[in-house]
Amino acid sequence: MDIHATTICEKGVETLANHKSAEKRARQNEKRRLRNKAVKTRIKNITKDVRQASAENAKEAAKAKMDAAQSLIDKAVKKGVIHKKTAARKISRLSKLVNTIVVF
């Protein structure tokens, strides 16, 4: 049997918080976790789109998607979801990929 009292907040999150402030912190952390997860998923999806467009040698489509990806990644850094050096690395690798597309 657990010695901590478990509480369930409105969103159904089970916590081991014993104080009102700790319960609030648990609710805040859950909201942030879900928001961060959504942003990271969007980054992964737009990255896949850029890679797919470059694999198809669609230079214009890849450049357009690259601009959208760069904007999304920069916004994630601004929100604190990912580190700025992680963002720089992702953008650099995608840019390198898009710049190597040869149009026949």
Backbone as ProteinMPNN parsed JSONL, in Angstrom:
{"seq_chain_A": "MDIHATTICEKGVETLANHKSAEKRARQNEKRRLRNKAVKTRIKNITKDVRQASAENAKEAAKAKMDAAQSLIDKAVKKGVIHKKTAARKISRLSKLVNTIVVF", "coords_chain_A": {"N_chain_A": [[0.842, -1.184, 0.0], [0.492, 2.2, -0.777], [2.105, 4.954, 0.743], [1.6, 7.579, 0.255], [-0.972, 9.93, -0.353], [-3.114, 9.639, -3.026], [-4.368, 11.811, -5.457], [-6.908, 12.865, -7.679], [-7.137, 15.052, -10.256], [-9.191, 17.413, -12.109], [-8.756, 16.733, -14.806], [-8.268, 14.076, -14.76], [-5.772, 13.251, -14.003], [-3.571, 11.375, -12.175], [-2.016, 11.997, -9.177], [0.67, 12.187, -6.777], [0.587, 14.191, -5.017], [0.582, 16.027, -2.008], [0.046, 18.528, -1.091], [-1.687, 21.596, -1.655], [-0.427, 23.373, -3.42], [1.349, 21.658, -4.685], [-0.412, 19.978, -5.989], [-1.497, 21.769, -7.814], [0.798, 22.361, -9.275], [1.219, 19.872, -10.436], [-1.004, 19.723, -12.118], [-0.414, 21.852, -13.861], [1.979, 20.932, -14.982], [1.06, 18.717, -16.408], [-0.582, 19.906, -18.352], [1.375, 21.354, -19.751], [2.991, 19.267, -20.625], [1.309, 17.968, -22.467], [0.941, 20.028, -24.323], [3.569, 20.439, -25.216], [4.039, 17.952, -26.343], [2.281, 18.001, -28.513], [3.405, 20.054, -30.072], [5.93, 18.979, -30.652], [5.165, 16.762, -32.149], [4.051, 18.019, -34.38], [6.391, 19.163, -35.42], [7.833, 16.853, -36.116], [6.131, 15.828, -38.108], [6.142, 17.848, -40.125], [8.817, 17.776, -40.756], [9.02, 15.235, -41.863], [7.471, 15.701, -44.135], [9.083, 17.53, -45.547], [11.343, 15.93, -46.037], [10.165, 13.944, -47.629], [9.327, 15.441, -49.869], [11.811, 16.227, -50.815], [12.861, 13.775, -51.483], [11.328, 13.156, -53.639], [12.33, 14.85, -55.485], [11.152, 17.36, -55.749], [11.72, 20.432, -55.918], [10.647, 23.073, -55.515], [8.382, 22.579, -53.92], [9.623, 21.399, -51.751], [11.17, 23.534, -50.82], [9.17, 25.323, -50.039], [7.941, 23.855, -48.013], [10.103, 23.649, -46.363], [10.441, 26.276, -45.466], [8.123, 26.524, -43.919], [8.651, 24.573, -42.02], [10.946, 25.59, -40.791], [9.908, 27.897, -39.608], [8.082, 26.767, -37.803], [9.804, 25.278, -36.151], [11.377, 27.326, -35.07], [9.426, 28.67, -33.605], [8.876, 26.735, -31.704], [11.224, 26.78, -30.244], [11.066, 29.32, -29.177], [8.886, 28.997, -27.492], [10.008, 27.317, -25.695], [10.01, 24.599, -25.97], [11.834, 23.012, -27.369], [15.45, 22.916, -27.373], [17.588, 25.633, -28.375], [19.887, 24.945, -29.811], [19.307, 22.395, -30.674], [17.247, 22.979, -32.395], [18.642, 24.505, -34.293], [20.298, 22.542, -35.337], [18.426, 20.767, -36.491], [17.241, 22.434, -38.443], [19.484, 23.035, -39.976], [20.211, 20.508, -41.02], [17.938, 19.881, -42.516], [17.979, 21.987, -44.354], [20.348, 21.491, -45.709], [19.651, 19.104, -46.938], [17.543, 19.928, -48.637], [18.917, 21.697, -50.282], [20.511, 20.005, -51.748], [18.958, 18.943, -53.709], [18.535, 17.972, -57.019], [17.3, 19.18, -59.971], [15.923, 17.802, -62.83]], "CA_chain_A": [[0.0, 0.0, 0.0], [1.273, 3.42, -0.93], [1.975, 5.827, 1.907], [1.165, 8.894, -0.197], [-2.364, 10.019, -0.773], [-3.227, 9.985, -4.433], [-5.526, 12.634, -5.77], [-7.194, 12.938, -9.105], [-7.629, 16.382, -10.579], [-10.294, 17.458, -13.063], [-8.394, 16.129, -16.082], [-8.052, 12.651, -14.588], [-4.358, 12.986, -13.77], [-3.344, 10.865, -10.836], [-0.776, 12.546, -8.628], [1.021, 11.842, -5.403], [0.732, 15.464, -4.327], [-0.056, 16.137, -0.696], [-0.227, 19.928, -0.808], [-2.468, 22.282, -2.67], [0.487, 23.926, -4.417], [1.901, 20.536, -5.443], [-1.478, 19.531, -6.892], [-1.562, 22.758, -8.897], [1.997, 22.163, -10.099], [0.987, 18.645, -11.207], [-1.94, 20.075, -13.196], [0.319, 22.688, -14.813], [2.934, 20.085, -15.688], [0.321, 17.874, -17.352], [-0.961, 20.779, -19.474], [2.586, 21.666, -20.503], [3.432, 18.038, -21.28], [0.455, 17.743, -23.632], [1.218, 21.08, -25.297], [4.886, 20.148, -25.782], [3.887, 16.76, -27.173], [1.629, 18.42, -29.761], [4.366, 20.838, -30.856], [6.956, 18.057, -31.15], [4.542, 15.948, -33.192], [3.975, 18.859, -35.579], [7.752, 19.283, -35.956], [8.151, 15.576, -36.766], [5.339, 15.687, -39.334], [6.615, 18.769, -41.167], [10.132, 17.268, -41.15], [8.753, 14.127, -42.786], [7.001, 16.292, -45.392], [10.248, 18.098, -46.244], [12.152, 14.802, -46.515], [9.444, 13.287, -48.722], [9.39, 16.317, -51.033], [13.174, 16.186, -51.351], [13.047, 12.456, -52.085], [10.623, 13.183, -54.925], [13.004, 15.884, -56.278], [10.251, 18.506, -55.935], [12.494, 21.501, -55.284], [9.794, 24.19, -55.068], [7.563, 22.09, -52.804], [10.531, 21.189, -50.625], [11.545, 24.851, -50.286], [7.995, 25.866, -49.358], [7.782, 23.101, -46.765], [11.263, 23.973, -45.531], [10.136, 27.547, -44.815], [7.13, 26.246, -42.886], [9.328, 23.807, -40.971], [11.833, 26.496, -40.066], [9.057, 28.747, -38.786], [7.543, 25.943, -36.721], [10.902, 24.94, -35.237], [11.733, 28.554, -34.35], [8.367, 28.928, -32.625], [9.047, 25.757, -30.625], [12.319, 27.286, -29.413], [10.543, 30.488, -28.48], [8.007, 28.496, -26.429], [10.801, 26.536, -24.756], [9.736, 23.171, -26.152], [13.113, 22.397, -27.719], [16.615, 23.767, -27.157], [17.923, 26.387, -29.583], [20.89, 24.237, -30.606], [18.588, 21.293, -31.32], [16.534, 23.597, -33.511], [19.631, 24.871, -35.305], [20.74, 21.292, -35.97], [17.331, 20.275, -37.339], [17.115, 23.341, -39.587], [20.679, 22.866, -40.795], [20.139, 19.234, -41.738], [16.883, 19.976, -43.526], [18.438, 22.918, -45.389], [21.349, 20.77, -46.49], [18.91, 18.142, -47.735], [16.801, 20.645, -49.683], [19.873, 22.306, -51.209], [21.142, 18.985, -52.597], [18.006, 18.463, -54.728], [18.911, 18.293, -58.405], [16.124, 19.143, -60.838], [16.284, 17.357, -64.191]], "C_chain_A": [[0.882, 1.24, 0.0], [1.053, 4.337, 0.268], [1.497, 7.221, 1.53], [-0.297, 8.847, -0.598], [-2.396, 10.407, -2.243], [-4.489, 10.791, -4.641], [-5.705, 12.649, -7.267], [-7.782, 14.314, -9.373], [-8.708, 16.279, -11.657], [-9.994, 16.712, -14.362], [-8.119, 14.633, -15.955], [-6.596, 12.28, -14.361], [-4.191, 12.516, -12.334], [-1.996, 11.372, -10.347], [-0.543, 12.02, -7.22], [1.157, 13.093, -4.555], [-0.048, 15.472, -3.017], [-0.429, 17.564, -0.341], [-0.96, 20.557, -1.973], [-1.566, 22.815, -3.79], [1.096, 22.822, -5.283], [0.866, 19.97, -6.411], [-1.604, 20.474, -8.084], [-0.382, 22.579, -9.845], [1.829, 20.923, -10.976], [0.03, 18.913, -12.369], [-1.23, 20.889, -14.277], [1.28, 21.847, -15.646], [2.243, 19.213, -16.73], [-0.096, 18.687, -18.574], [0.242, 21.052, -20.368], [3.087, 20.442, -21.268], [2.619, 17.786, -22.547], [0.717, 18.773, -24.727], [2.556, 20.821, -25.993], [4.818, 18.952, -26.724], [3.276, 17.124, -28.53], [2.609, 19.171, -30.666], [5.429, 19.919, -31.454], [6.412, 17.172, -32.262], [4.443, 16.745, -34.491], [5.349, 19.017, -36.233], [8.123, 18.002, -36.706], [7.412, 15.438, -38.092], [5.835, 16.599, -40.452], [8.0, 18.35, -41.646], [9.979, 16.116, -42.138], [8.302, 14.651, -44.138], [8.164, 16.857, -46.211], [11.101, 16.97, -46.832], [11.485, 14.094, -47.691], [9.5, 14.126, -49.998], [10.787, 16.304, -51.649], [13.459, 14.84, -52.006], [12.386, 12.373, -53.465], [11.236, 14.199, -55.89], [12.083, 17.05, -56.632], [10.86, 19.701, -55.207], [11.617, 22.626, -54.73], [8.942, 23.778, -53.867], [8.424, 21.908, -51.562], [10.925, 22.519, -49.991], [10.392, 25.468, -49.508], [7.796, 25.165, -48.006], [8.929, 23.376, -45.805], [11.023, 25.288, -44.781], [9.139, 27.355, -43.672], [7.769, 25.514, -41.709], [10.213, 24.72, -40.128], [11.036, 27.402, -39.126], [8.533, 27.989, -37.572], [8.611, 25.609, -35.683], [11.313, 26.164, -34.417], [10.692, 28.899, -33.285], [8.486, 27.975, -31.441], [10.166, 26.195, -29.682], [11.822, 28.448, -28.567], [9.647, 30.073, -27.307], [8.76, 27.672, -25.394], [10.581, 25.041, -24.862], [11.016, 22.418, -26.495], [14.229, 23.416, -27.507], [17.004, 24.449, -28.46], [18.972, 25.682, -30.437], [20.293, 23.019, -31.29], [17.861, 21.822, -32.543], [17.497, 23.944, -34.646], [20.108, 23.633, -36.062], [19.673, 20.749, -36.918], [17.212, 21.116, -38.613], [18.299, 23.168, -40.529], [20.611, 21.597, -41.636], [19.073, 19.266, -42.82], [17.309, 20.887, -44.677], [19.441, 22.231, -46.307], [20.674, 19.77, -47.438], [18.195, 18.812, -48.917], [17.756, 21.228, -50.722], [20.561, 21.283, -52.11], [20.205, 18.438, -53.675], [18.466, 18.933, -56.099], [17.661, 18.121, -59.258], [16.568, 18.792, -62.245], [15.506, 18.107, -65.241]], "O_chain_A": [[1.893, 1.303, 0.7], [-0.072, 4.475, 0.748], [1.037, 7.97, 2.392], [-0.786, 7.844, -1.117], [-1.776, 11.389, -2.65], [-5.54, 10.492, -4.074], [-4.752, 12.465, -8.025], [-8.797, 14.694, -8.79], [-9.086, 15.181, -12.064], [-10.896, 16.12, -14.953], [-7.772, 13.987, -16.944], [-6.223, 11.116, -14.511], [-4.622, 13.186, -11.396], [-0.972, 11.201, -11.009], [-1.443, 11.484, -6.573], [1.775, 13.06, -3.49], [-1.178, 14.99, -2.938], [-1.157, 17.783, 0.627], [-0.865, 20.109, -3.116], [-1.908, 22.715, -4.968], [1.333, 23.024, -6.474], [1.206, 19.537, -7.512], [-1.794, 20.035, -9.218], [-0.539, 22.638, -11.065], [2.25, 20.922, -12.133], [0.224, 18.398, -13.471], [-1.421, 20.645, -15.468], [1.385, 22.024, -16.86], [2.782, 18.996, -17.815], [0.022, 18.214, -19.704], [0.142, 20.988, -21.594], [3.546, 20.553, -22.404], [3.178, 17.431, -23.585], [0.716, 18.442, -25.913], [2.665, 20.966, -27.21], [5.46, 18.941, -27.774], [3.702, 16.615, -29.566], [2.638, 18.952, -31.876], [5.79, 20.06, -32.622], [7.127, 16.866, -33.216], [4.715, 16.22, -35.57], [5.458, 19.007, -37.459], [8.667, 18.064, -37.808], [7.986, 14.989, -39.084], [5.937, 16.17, -41.601], [8.331, 18.543, -42.816], [10.712, 16.029, -43.124], [8.696, 14.118, -45.175], [8.216, 16.679, -47.428], [11.529, 17.045, -47.983], [12.159, 13.69, -48.639], [9.698, 13.586, -51.087], [10.929, 16.363, -52.871], [14.215, 14.768, -52.975], [12.826, 11.624, -54.337], [10.723, 14.39, -56.993], [12.223, 17.655, -57.694], [10.561, 19.954, -54.04], [11.822, 23.077, -53.603], [8.8, 24.54, -52.91], [7.999, 22.227, -50.451], [11.007, 22.624, -48.767], [10.596, 26.063, -48.45], [7.519, 25.808, -46.994], [8.754, 23.342, -44.587], [11.36, 25.403, -43.603], [9.286, 27.942, -42.6], [7.467, 25.797, -40.55], [10.223, 24.63, -38.901], [11.443, 27.643, -37.99], [8.541, 28.504, -36.454], [8.352, 25.654, -34.481], [11.567, 26.057, -33.217], [11.035, 29.362, -32.198], [8.227, 28.363, -30.302], [10.072, 26.005, -28.47], [12.13, 28.538, -27.378], [9.648, 30.719, -26.258], [8.217, 27.359, -24.334], [10.926, 24.294, -23.947], [11.26, 21.326, -25.982], [13.986, 24.622, -27.467], [16.773, 23.901, -29.538], [18.951, 25.805, -31.661], [20.73, 22.647, -32.379], [17.859, 21.189, -33.598], [17.201, 23.704, -35.816], [20.298, 23.673, -37.278], [19.989, 20.319, -38.027], [17.098, 20.58, -39.716], [18.127, 23.156, -41.748], [20.919, 21.618, -42.828], [19.276, 18.741, -43.914], [17.032, 20.592, -45.839], [19.385, 22.375, -47.528], [21.08, 19.618, -48.59], [18.242, 18.322, -50.046], [17.439, 21.251, -51.911], [21.137, 21.655, -53.133], [20.596, 17.576, -54.462], [18.747, 20.111, -56.316], [17.042, 17.057, -59.268], [17.482, 19.411, -62.789], [15.683, 17.861, -66.434]]}, "name": "protein", "num_of_chains": 1, "seq": "MDIHATTICEKGVETLANHKSAEKRARQNEKRRLRNKAVKTRIKNITKDVRQASAENAKEAAKAKMDAAQSLIDKAVKKGVIHKKTAARKISRLSKLVNTIVVF"}
